[in-house]
Amino acid sequence: MEHFKLSFQVTAVCLVIALIWGGVTGDGIIVGSLSAAFIAVILGVMEVSLSFDNAIVNAAVLKTMEEKWQHYFLTWGIMIAVFGMRLIFPLAIVAVATEMGMWDVAVMAITHPQQYAQHLTDSHILISAFGGTFLLMVFLDFILDEGKDLHWIKIIEEKLVLLGKLESIEIMVTLTSLLIAQSYLVSSEDKASAMIAGVVGIVLYVIVGSLSALFENEEVGEAAVKGVQKAGLMSFIYLEILDASFSFDGVIGAFAITKDVVIIMLGLGIGAMFVRSLTVYLVKQGTLDLYIFLEHGAHYAIGALAVIMLCSLSIHISEIFTGLIGAAFIGLSFYSSLRHNKLNPSETISND
């Protein structure tokens, strides 16, 4: 429970703000306050359910980071997640799409939430192309890793690992997927925007991964210390971008529940905080070492989400379906881990 203490404190603060905001802007002090707080809780639960696979992948990265950066992830990182990715970034997307100033978009979000929600929904091509390619790179980098000797679905993964020997195969597959999606799923006037957004997702992934690898290979001595610090910073940035890619669907889907951007930010912020606490909990408890296929299941869920995002360039796919796909992969990988531990008790003991 210690790992979730901060999450409960943040939840309490967010709910108090929601109560006050709902009382000021809602239909009556009591009804408006209670309604706002209830919606914030619903959005928080939705965010956790949709981002559980995100927590597992985050944990795989976080366990390699210094404790200092783990602390930053849970403190400064949550500020970036709540205010940056779930408030400022959506505003920036609408500002770019409409060629309006950030302040004008912020005013529109408060005074004309329906109009703001429509603009954000209309920007789904940029969001889906960027998020789809970035997440597909995350999936392919894991599944095609030739150094990976633990396989969950062996009949598939053992063959895919052979493809991993090809130089830059992840980029080739992702670019090909983007080209196919852009050619068949996007109207002619939006093709350039989809291509640019998708390429940005690929480039950003490559830059962060390359810099992280560079800093990890610093020479011994003082340079090594600086290298570790820089590697921690790049891992932190990677986790924030990964969080952004996961948060897009949640932000847009939240408008189906409420058009109030303040309540959306508070509700999704609650969920984001619990996801981060869950990430730290998984690291501290060594859950990924005990249930060895959980990381595989989470990456398969990410791969499915990447495909869904690319398909959603022209096809609306419910967030509920996306969440169920992720839950199915996580559940199956957890079952496989339990089965593996039962059949190999000596390995389980050594992991403990």
DRENDO-1510 file (C-alpha; in Angstrom, 1 decimal, always signed):
<recs>
REC; n; res; u; v; w
REC; 1; MET; +0.0; +0.0; +0.0 .
REC; 2; GLU; +3.0; +2.2; +0.6 .
REC; 3; HIS; +3.6; +2.5; -3.2 .
REC; 4; PHE; +0.1; +3.9; -3.8 .
REC; 5; LYS; +0.1; +6.4; -0.9 .
REC; 6; LEU; +1.0; +9.3; -3.2 .
REC; 7; SER; -1.7; +8.2; -5.7 .
REC; 8; PHE; -4.4; +8.4; -3.0 .
REC; 9; GLN; -3.2; +11.8; -2.0 .
REC; 10; VAL; -3.3; +13.1; -5.6 .
REC; 11; THR; -6.7; +11.5; -6.0 .
REC; 12; ALA; -8.0; +13.4; -2.9 .
REC; 13; VAL; -6.6; +16.7; -4.2 .
REC; 14; CYS; -8.1; +16.1; -7.7 .
REC; 15; LEU; -11.5; +15.2; -6.3 .
REC; 16; VAL; -11.6; +18.3; -4.1 .
REC; 17; ILE; -10.8; +20.4; -7.2 .
REC; 18; ALA; -13.5; +18.5; -9.1 .
REC; 19; LEU; -16.0; +19.2; -6.4 .
REC; 20; ILE; -15.2; +22.9; -6.4 .
REC; 21; TRP; -15.1; +23.2; -10.2 .
REC; 22; GLY; -18.4; +21.2; -10.5 .
REC; 23; GLY; -20.1; +23.4; -7.9 .
REC; 24; VAL; -19.1; +26.6; -9.8 .
REC; 25; THR; -19.8; +25.5; -13.3 .
REC; 26; GLY; -22.4; +22.7; -12.9 .
REC; 27; ASP; -26.1; +22.6; -12.4 .
REC; 28; GLY; -26.3; +23.6; -8.7 .
REC; 29; ILE; -23.6; +23.3; -6.0 .
REC; 30; ILE; -24.5; +19.9; -4.7 .
REC; 31; VAL; -25.5; +18.2; -8.0 .
REC; 32; GLY; -22.8; +19.8; -10.0 .
REC; 33; SER; -20.1; +19.0; -7.4 .
REC; 34; LEU; -21.1; +15.3; -7.0 .
REC; 35; SER; -21.5; +14.8; -10.7 .
REC; 36; ALA; -18.0; +16.3; -11.5 .
REC; 37; ALA; -16.3; +14.1; -8.8 .
REC; 38; PHE; -18.1; +11.0; -10.0 .
REC; 39; ILE; -17.1; +11.6; -13.6 .
REC; 40; ALA; -13.5; +12.2; -12.5 .
REC; 41; VAL; -13.5; +8.8; -10.7 .
REC; 42; ILE; -15.0; +7.1; -13.8 .
REC; 43; LEU; -12.3; +8.6; -16.0 .
REC; 44; GLY; -9.6; +7.5; -13.6 .
REC; 45; VAL; -10.8; +3.9; -13.6 .
REC; 46; MET; -11.0; +4.0; -17.5 .
REC; 47; GLU; -7.4; +5.3; -17.7 .
REC; 48; VAL; -6.1; +2.6; -15.4 .
REC; 49; SER; -8.0; -0.2; -17.3 .
REC; 50; LEU; -6.7; +1.0; -20.7 .
REC; 51; SER; -3.1; +1.6; -19.6 .
REC; 52; PHE; -2.3; -1.5; -17.5 .
REC; 53; ASP; -0.1; -2.8; -20.4 .
REC; 54; ASN; +1.6; +0.5; -20.4 .
REC; 55; ALA; +2.5; +0.0; -16.7 .
REC; 56; ILE; +4.1; -3.4; -17.4 .
REC; 57; VAL; +6.2; -2.0; -20.3 .
REC; 58; ASN; +7.1; +1.0; -18.1 .
REC; 59; ALA; +8.2; -1.3; -15.3 .
REC; 60; ALA; +10.5; -3.2; -17.7 .
REC; 61; VAL; +12.3; +0.1; -18.5 .
REC; 62; LEU; +12.1; +1.5; -15.0 .
REC; 63; LYS; +13.8; -1.4; -13.3 .
REC; 64; THR; +17.0; -0.6; -15.3 .
REC; 65; MET; +17.0; +3.0; -14.1 .
REC; 66; GLU; +18.6; +4.5; -11.0 .
REC; 67; GLU; +16.3; +5.0; -8.0 .
REC; 68; LYS; +16.7; +8.8; -8.5 .
REC; 69; TRP; +15.1; +8.6; -11.9 .
REC; 70; GLN; +12.4; +6.2; -10.6 .
REC; 71; HIS; +11.5; +9.0; -8.1 .
REC; 72; TYR; +11.5; +11.6; -10.9 .
REC; 73; PHE; +9.2; +9.4; -12.9 .
REC; 74; LEU; +6.7; +9.3; -10.0 .
REC; 75; THR; +6.9; +13.0; -9.1 .
REC; 76; TRP; +8.0; +15.3; -12.0 .
REC; 77; GLY; +6.8; +12.7; -14.5 .
REC; 78; ILE; +3.3; +12.8; -13.2 .
REC; 79; MET; +3.2; +16.6; -13.6 .
REC; 80; ILE; +4.2; +16.2; -17.2 .
REC; 81; ALA; +1.7; +13.4; -17.7 .
REC; 82; VAL; -1.3; +15.3; -16.2 .
REC; 83; PHE; -0.6; +18.9; -17.4 .
REC; 84; GLY; +1.6; +18.2; -20.3 .
REC; 85; MET; +0.2; +15.1; -22.1 .
REC; 86; ARG; -3.5; +15.4; -21.0 .
REC; 87; LEU; -4.0; +19.2; -21.2 .
REC; 88; ILE; -1.3; +21.1; -23.0 .
REC; 89; PHE; -0.5; +18.6; -25.7 .
REC; 90; PRO; -4.2; +18.2; -26.8 .
REC; 91; LEU; -4.4; +22.0; -26.9 .
REC; 92; ALA; -1.2; +22.1; -29.0 .
REC; 93; ILE; -2.6; +19.6; -31.4 .
REC; 94; VAL; -5.8; +21.6; -31.9 .
REC; 95; ALA; -3.7; +24.8; -32.2 .
REC; 96; VAL; -1.6; +23.3; -35.0 .
REC; 97; ALA; -4.7; +21.8; -36.8 .
REC; 98; THR; -6.7; +25.0; -36.6 .
REC; 99; GLU; -3.8; +27.5; -36.9 .
REC; 100; MET; -5.0; +29.2; -33.8 .
REC; 101; GLY; -3.0; +30.5; -30.8 .
REC; 102; MET; -2.6; +28.3; -27.7 .
REC; 103; TRP; -4.4; +30.9; -25.6 .
REC; 104; ASP; -7.3; +31.1; -28.0 .
REC; 105; VAL; -7.6; +27.3; -28.1 .
REC; 106; ALA; -7.5; +27.2; -24.2 .
REC; 107; VAL; -10.3; +29.7; -24.1 .
REC; 108; MET; -12.3; +27.7; -26.6 .
REC; 109; ALA; -11.8; +24.5; -24.5 .
REC; 110; ILE; -13.3; +26.3; -21.5 .
REC; 111; THR; -16.1; +28.4; -23.2 .
REC; 112; HIS; -17.0; +26.2; -26.2 .
REC; 113; PRO; -16.0; +22.6; -25.1 .
REC; 114; GLN; -18.2; +21.0; -27.9 .
REC; 115; GLN; -16.3; +22.9; -30.6 .
REC; 116; TYR; -12.9; +22.1; -29.0 .
REC; 117; ALA; -13.9; +18.4; -28.7 .
REC; 118; GLN; -14.8; +18.4; -32.4 .
REC; 119; HIS; -11.5; +20.0; -33.4 .
REC; 120; LEU; -9.6; +17.4; -31.3 .
REC; 121; THR; -11.6; +14.6; -32.9 .
REC; 122; ASP; -10.9; +16.0; -36.3 .
REC; 123; SER; -7.2; +15.8; -35.5 .
REC; 124; HIS; -7.3; +12.1; -35.0 .
REC; 125; ILE; -5.3; +11.4; -38.2 .
REC; 126; LEU; -2.2; +13.2; -36.7 .
REC; 127; ILE; -2.7; +11.5; -33.4 .
REC; 128; SER; -3.3; +8.0; -34.9 .
REC; 129; ALA; -0.3; +8.2; -37.3 .
REC; 130; PHE; +2.1; +9.4; -34.7 .
REC; 131; GLY; +1.0; +7.1; -31.9 .
REC; 132; GLY; +0.6; +4.1; -34.3 .
REC; 133; THR; +4.1; +4.3; -35.6 .
REC; 134; PHE; +5.8; +5.0; -32.3 .
REC; 135; LEU; +4.0; +2.1; -30.6 .
REC; 136; LEU; +4.6; -0.2; -33.5 .
REC; 137; MET; +8.4; +0.5; -33.1 .
REC; 138; VAL; +8.1; -0.3; -29.4 .
REC; 139; PHE; +6.5; -3.7; -30.3 .
REC; 140; LEU; +8.8; -4.6; -33.1 .
REC; 141; ASP; +12.0; -3.6; -31.2 .
REC; 142; PHE; +10.9; -6.1; -28.5 .
REC; 143; ILE; +9.6; -8.9; -30.6 .
REC; 144; LEU; +12.4; -8.8; -33.2 .
REC; 145; ASP; +15.2; -8.5; -30.7 .
REC; 146; GLU; +17.8; -11.2; -31.7 .
REC; 147; GLY; +19.2; -11.2; -28.2 .
REC; 148; LYS; +15.9; -12.3; -26.7 .
REC; 149; ASP; +16.1; -16.0; -25.6 .
REC; 150; LEU; +12.8; -16.2; -23.7 .
REC; 151; HIS; +9.8; -16.7; -26.0 .
REC; 152; TRP; +6.1; -16.8; -25.1 .
REC; 153; ILE; +4.5; -17.9; -28.4 .
REC; 154; LYS; +7.5; -19.8; -29.7 .
REC; 155; ILE; +6.2; -20.8; -33.1 .
REC; 156; ILE; +5.9; -17.1; -33.9 .
REC; 157; GLU; +8.7; -15.5; -31.9 .
REC; 158; GLU; +11.5; -17.9; -32.9 .
REC; 159; LYS; +10.9; -17.1; -36.5 .
REC; 160; LEU; +10.5; -13.3; -35.9 .
REC; 161; VAL; +13.8; -13.2; -34.1 .
REC; 162; LEU; +15.5; -14.4; -37.2 .
REC; 163; LEU; +14.2; -11.4; -39.0 .
REC; 164; GLY; +15.7; -9.3; -36.3 .
REC; 165; LYS; +19.1; -10.0; -37.8 .
REC; 166; LEU; +18.3; -7.7; -40.7 .
REC; 167; GLU; +19.6; -4.2; -40.2 .
REC; 168; SER; +16.8; -1.6; -39.3 .
REC; 169; ILE; +14.0; -4.2; -40.0 .
REC; 170; GLU; +11.8; -2.4; -37.4 .
REC; 171; ILE; +12.0; +0.9; -39.4 .
REC; 172; MET; +11.3; -0.9; -42.7 .
REC; 173; VAL; +8.3; -2.7; -41.3 .
REC; 174; THR; +6.9; +0.4; -39.6 .
REC; 175; LEU; +7.4; +2.6; -42.7 .
REC; 176; THR; +5.8; +0.0; -44.9 .
REC; 177; SER; +2.8; -0.2; -42.6 .
REC; 178; LEU; +2.5; +3.6; -42.5 .
REC; 179; LEU; +2.7; +3.7; -46.4 .
REC; 180; ILE; -0.1; +1.1; -46.7 .
REC; 181; ALA; -2.3; +2.8; -44.1 .
REC; 182; GLN; -1.7; +6.2; -45.7 .
REC; 183; SER; -2.4; +4.9; -49.2 .
REC; 184; TYR; -5.7; +3.0; -48.5 .
REC; 185; LEU; -7.1; +4.6; -45.3 .
REC; 186; VAL; -6.5; +8.3; -45.7 .
REC; 187; SER; -8.1; +10.8; -48.0 .
REC; 188; SER; -5.9; +12.6; -50.5 .
REC; 189; GLU; -6.0; +15.9; -48.6 .
REC; 190; ASP; -4.8; +14.3; -45.4 .
REC; 191; LYS; -2.1; +12.0; -46.8 .
REC; 192; ALA; +0.8; +14.4; -46.3 .
REC; 193; SER; -0.3; +15.1; -42.7 .
REC; 194; ALA; -0.5; +11.4; -41.9 .
REC; 195; MET; +2.9; +10.7; -43.4 .
REC; 196; ILE; +4.6; +13.5; -41.6 .
REC; 197; ALA; +3.1; +12.6; -38.2 .
REC; 198; GLY; +3.9; +8.9; -38.7 .
REC; 199; VAL; +7.5; +9.6; -39.7 .
REC; 200; VAL; +7.9; +11.9; -36.7 .
REC; 201; GLY; +6.8; +9.0; -34.5 .
REC; 202; ILE; +9.5; +6.8; -36.0 .
REC; 203; VAL; +12.2; +9.4; -35.9 .
REC; 204; LEU; +11.5; +10.3; -32.3 .
REC; 205; TYR; +11.7; +6.6; -31.2 .
REC; 206; VAL; +15.0; +6.1; -33.1 .
REC; 207; ILE; +16.5; +9.3; -31.6 .
REC; 208; VAL; +15.6; +8.4; -28.0 .
REC; 209; GLY; +16.7; +4.8; -28.4 .
REC; 210; SER; +20.0; +5.8; -30.1 .
REC; 211; LEU; +20.9; +8.4; -27.5 .
REC; 212; SER; +20.1; +6.1; -24.6 .
REC; 213; ALA; +22.3; +3.4; -26.2 .
REC; 214; LEU; +25.1; +5.9; -26.7 .
REC; 215; PHE; +25.1; +7.1; -23.1 .
REC; 216; GLU; +25.0; +3.5; -21.8 .
REC; 217; ASN; +28.3; +2.8; -23.7 .
REC; 218; GLU; +30.3; +5.6; -22.2 .
REC; 219; GLU; +33.9; +4.9; -21.2 .
REC; 220; VAL; +34.6; +4.0; -17.6 .
REC; 221; GLY; +35.4; +6.6; -14.9 .
REC; 222; GLU; +33.7; +10.0; -14.6 .
REC; 223; ALA; +32.4; +9.7; -18.2 .
REC; 224; ALA; +30.6; +6.5; -17.1 .
REC; 225; VAL; +28.8; +8.4; -14.3 .
REC; 226; LYS; +27.7; +11.1; -16.7 .
REC; 227; GLY; +26.7; +8.4; -19.2 .
REC; 228; VAL; +24.5; +6.7; -16.7 .
REC; 229; GLN; +22.8; +10.0; -15.8 .
REC; 230; LYS; +22.2; +10.8; -19.4 .
REC; 231; ALA; +20.9; +7.3; -20.1 .
REC; 232; GLY; +18.5; +7.7; -17.2 .
REC; 233; LEU; +17.3; +11.0; -18.7 .
REC; 234; MET; +16.7; +9.4; -22.1 .
REC; 235; SER; +14.8; +6.5; -20.5 .
REC; 236; PHE; +12.7; +9.1; -18.6 .
REC; 237; ILE; +12.0; +10.9; -21.9 .
REC; 238; TYR; +11.2; +7.6; -23.6 .
REC; 239; LEU; +8.7; +6.7; -20.8 .
REC; 240; GLU; +7.0; +10.2; -21.2 .
REC; 241; ILE; +6.6; +9.8; -25.0 .
REC; 242; LEU; +5.3; +6.3; -24.5 .
REC; 243; ASP; +2.8; +7.6; -22.0 .
REC; 244; ALA; +1.8; +10.3; -24.5 .
REC; 245; SER; +1.2; +7.6; -27.2 .
REC; 246; PHE; -1.1; +5.7; -24.8 .
REC; 247; SER; -2.9; +8.8; -23.5 .
REC; 248; PHE; -4.2; +10.0; -26.9 .
REC; 249; ASP; -7.1; +7.5; -27.2 .
REC; 250; GLY; -8.0; +8.1; -23.5 .
REC; 251; VAL; -8.2; +11.9; -24.0 .
REC; 252; ILE; -10.4; +11.6; -27.1 .
REC; 253; GLY; -12.5; +8.8; -25.6 .
REC; 254; ALA; -13.0; +10.9; -22.4 .
REC; 255; PHE; -15.1; +13.4; -24.5 .
REC; 256; ALA; -17.7; +10.7; -24.9 .
REC; 257; ILE; -18.3; +11.0; -21.1 .
REC; 258; THR; -17.8; +14.7; -20.6 .
REC; 259; LYS; -16.8; +17.8; -22.6 .
REC; 260; ASP; -15.3; +19.6; -19.5 .
REC; 261; VAL; -11.6; +19.7; -20.2 .
REC; 262; VAL; -10.8; +20.4; -16.5 .
REC; 263; ILE; -12.7; +17.3; -15.3 .
REC; 264; ILE; -11.0; +15.3; -18.1 .
REC; 265; MET; -7.6; +16.4; -17.0 .
REC; 266; LEU; -8.4; +15.6; -13.3 .
REC; 267; GLY; -9.9; +12.2; -14.0 .
REC; 268; LEU; -7.2; +11.1; -16.4 .
REC; 269; GLY; -4.6; +12.5; -14.0 .
REC; 270; ILE; -5.9; +10.3; -11.2 .
REC; 271; GLY; -5.6; +7.3; -13.5 .
REC; 272; ALA; -2.2; +8.3; -14.7 .
REC; 273; MET; -1.0; +8.5; -11.2 .
REC; 274; PHE; -2.2; +5.1; -10.3 .
REC; 275; VAL; -0.6; +3.6; -13.4 .
REC; 276; ARG; +2.7; +5.1; -12.4 .
REC; 277; SER; +2.4; +3.8; -8.8 .
REC; 278; LEU; +1.5; +0.4; -10.3 .
REC; 279; THR; +4.7; +0.6; -12.4 .
REC; 280; VAL; +6.9; +1.3; -9.4 .
REC; 281; TYR; +5.0; -1.5; -7.5 .
REC; 282; LEU; +5.8; -4.0; -10.2 .
REC; 283; VAL; +9.5; -3.0; -10.1 .
REC; 284; LYS; +9.8; -3.2; -6.3 .
REC; 285; GLN; +8.0; -6.5; -6.1 .
REC; 286; GLY; +9.9; -8.1; -8.9 .
REC; 287; THR; +6.7; -9.0; -10.6 .
REC; 288; LEU; +8.2; -9.2; -14.1 .
REC; 289; ASP; +10.8; -11.6; -12.9 .
REC; 290; LEU; +8.2; -13.8; -11.2 .
REC; 291; TYR; +5.6; -13.8; -14.0 .
REC; 292; ILE; +8.0; -14.0; -16.9 .
REC; 293; PHE; +5.6; -13.7; -19.8 .
REC; 294; LEU; +3.8; -10.5; -18.6 .
REC; 295; GLU; +6.2; -8.3; -20.5 .
REC; 296; HIS; +5.5; -10.3; -23.7 .
REC; 297; GLY; +1.8; -10.0; -23.2 .
REC; 298; ALA; +2.1; -6.2; -22.7 .
REC; 299; HIS; +4.1; -5.8; -25.9 .
REC; 300; TYR; +1.6; -7.9; -27.9 .
REC; 301; ALA; -1.1; -5.6; -26.5 .
REC; 302; ILE; +1.0; -2.6; -27.6 .
REC; 303; GLY; +1.4; -4.1; -31.1 .
REC; 304; ALA; -2.4; -4.6; -31.3 .
REC; 305; LEU; -2.9; -1.0; -30.2 .
REC; 306; ALA; -0.5; +0.2; -32.8 .
REC; 307; VAL; -2.4; -1.6; -35.5 .
REC; 308; ILE; -5.7; -0.3; -34.2 .
REC; 309; MET; -4.4; +3.2; -34.2 .
REC; 310; LEU; -3.2; +2.9; -37.8 .
REC; 311; CYS; -6.5; +1.4; -38.8 .
REC; 312; SER; -8.4; +4.2; -37.0 .
REC; 313; LEU; -7.0; +6.6; -39.6 .
REC; 314; SER; -10.4; +6.0; -41.3 .
REC; 315; ILE; -12.2; +3.4; -39.1 .
REC; 316; HIS; -13.6; +4.3; -35.7 .
REC; 317; ILE; -12.7; +1.5; -33.2 .
REC; 318; SER; -14.1; +1.7; -29.7 .
REC; 319; GLU; -11.8; +2.2; -26.8 .
REC; 320; ILE; -13.7; -0.6; -25.1 .
REC; 321; PHE; -12.5; -3.1; -27.8 .
REC; 322; THR; -9.0; -1.8; -27.5 .
REC; 323; GLY; -9.0; -2.2; -23.7 .
REC; 324; LEU; -10.4; -5.8; -24.1 .
REC; 325; ILE; -7.7; -6.7; -26.5 .
REC; 326; GLY; -5.0; -5.5; -24.1 .
REC; 327; ALA; -6.7; -7.3; -21.2 .
REC; 328; ALA; -6.8; -10.5; -23.1 .
REC; 329; PHE; -3.1; -10.5; -23.9 .
REC; 330; ILE; -2.2; -9.6; -20.3 .
REC; 331; GLY; -4.5; -12.3; -18.9 .
REC; 332; LEU; -3.2; -15.0; -21.3 .
REC; 333; SER; +0.5; -14.0; -20.5 .
REC; 334; PHE; -0.2; -14.1; -16.8 .
REC; 335; TYR; -1.8; -17.6; -17.1 .
REC; 336; SER; +1.2; -18.8; -19.2 .
REC; 337; SER; +3.5; -17.4; -16.5 .
REC; 338; LEU; +1.6; -19.3; -13.7 .
REC; 339; ARG; +1.7; -22.5; -15.8 .
REC; 340; HIS; +5.4; -22.1; -16.5 .
REC; 341; ASN; +6.1; -21.5; -12.8 .
REC; 342; LYS; +4.1; -24.7; -11.9 .
REC; 343; LEU; +6.0; -26.8; -14.4 .
REC; 344; ASN; +9.4; -25.2; -13.5 .
REC; 345; PRO; +9.3; -24.7; -9.7 .
REC; 346; SER; +13.1; -24.6; -9.4 .
REC; 347; GLU; +13.2; -21.5; -11.7 .
REC; 348; THR; +10.5; -19.8; -9.6 .
REC; 349; ILE; +12.5; -20.4; -6.4 .
REC; 350; SER; +15.7; -19.0; -7.9 .
REC; 351; ASN; +13.8; -15.9; -9.1 .
REC; 352; ASP; +12.6; -15.3; -5.6 .
</recs>
